[in-house]
Amino acid sequence: MSFLKDVTDETVIWKEFGFETDYSEPELALYQTIGPFVFNKADYVKTLEELKGRLEE
């Protein structure tokens, strides 16, 4: 699974989902109805930092 991630001062947006491998062209048509998903940037960063901390324990 792949997607484009746009980051602004206030948001993180996941969009344009697709499936790709090293040996085939990306498949985008099947995933056109997924997203976009918009996250508050501060919450997004906080969540990633918390998850990183758990992995380091």
ZIRA-V132544 format. One record per residue. N is the residue number from 1. RES is the residue in three letters. SS is DSSP state (h for helix, s for strand, l for the rest). PSI is psi in whole degrees, 0 to 359 (999 if undefined). Layout:
BEGIN
n=N res=RES ss=SS psi=PSI
n=N res=RES ss=SS psi=PSI
END
This chain:
BEGIN
n=1 res=MET ss=l psi=137
n=2 res=SER ss=s psi=162
n=3 res=PHE ss=s psi=163
n=4 res=LEU ss=s psi=142
n=5 res=LYS ss=s psi=120
n=6 res=ASP ss=s psi=133
n=7 res=VAL ss=s psi=128
n=8 res=THR ss=l psi=185
n=9 res=ASP ss=l psi=332
n=10 res=GLU ss=l psi=344
n=11 res=THR ss=s psi=159
n=12 res=VAL ss=s psi=127
n=13 res=ILE ss=s psi=128
n=14 res=TRP ss=s psi=130
n=15 res=LYS ss=s psi=173
n=16 res=GLU ss=s psi=61
n=17 res=PHE ss=s psi=151
n=18 res=GLY ss=s psi=179
n=19 res=PHE ss=s psi=132
n=20 res=GLU ss=s psi=155
n=21 res=THR ss=s psi=174
n=22 res=ASP ss=l psi=347
n=23 res=TYR ss=l psi=10
n=24 res=SER ss=s psi=163
n=25 res=GLU ss=s psi=149
n=26 res=PRO ss=s psi=141
n=27 res=GLU ss=s psi=108
n=28 res=LEU ss=l psi=329
n=29 res=ALA ss=h psi=321
n=30 res=LEU ss=h psi=344
n=31 res=TYR ss=h psi=13
n=32 res=GLN ss=l psi=333
n=33 res=THR ss=l psi=359
n=34 res=ILE ss=l psi=130
n=35 res=GLY ss=l psi=187
n=36 res=PRO ss=l psi=155
n=37 res=PHE ss=s psi=127
n=38 res=VAL ss=s psi=128
n=39 res=PHE ss=s psi=145
n=40 res=ASN ss=s psi=128
n=41 res=LYS ss=h psi=317
n=42 res=ALA ss=h psi=316
n=43 res=ASP ss=h psi=319
n=44 res=TYR ss=h psi=310
n=45 res=VAL ss=h psi=317
n=46 res=LYS ss=h psi=316
n=47 res=THR ss=h psi=316
n=48 res=LEU ss=h psi=320
n=49 res=GLU ss=h psi=321
n=50 res=GLU ss=h psi=317
n=51 res=LEU ss=h psi=320
n=52 res=LYS ss=h psi=317
n=53 res=GLY ss=h psi=321
n=54 res=ARG ss=h psi=322
n=55 res=LEU ss=h psi=332
n=56 res=GLU ss=h psi=350
n=57 res=GLU ss=l psi=999
END
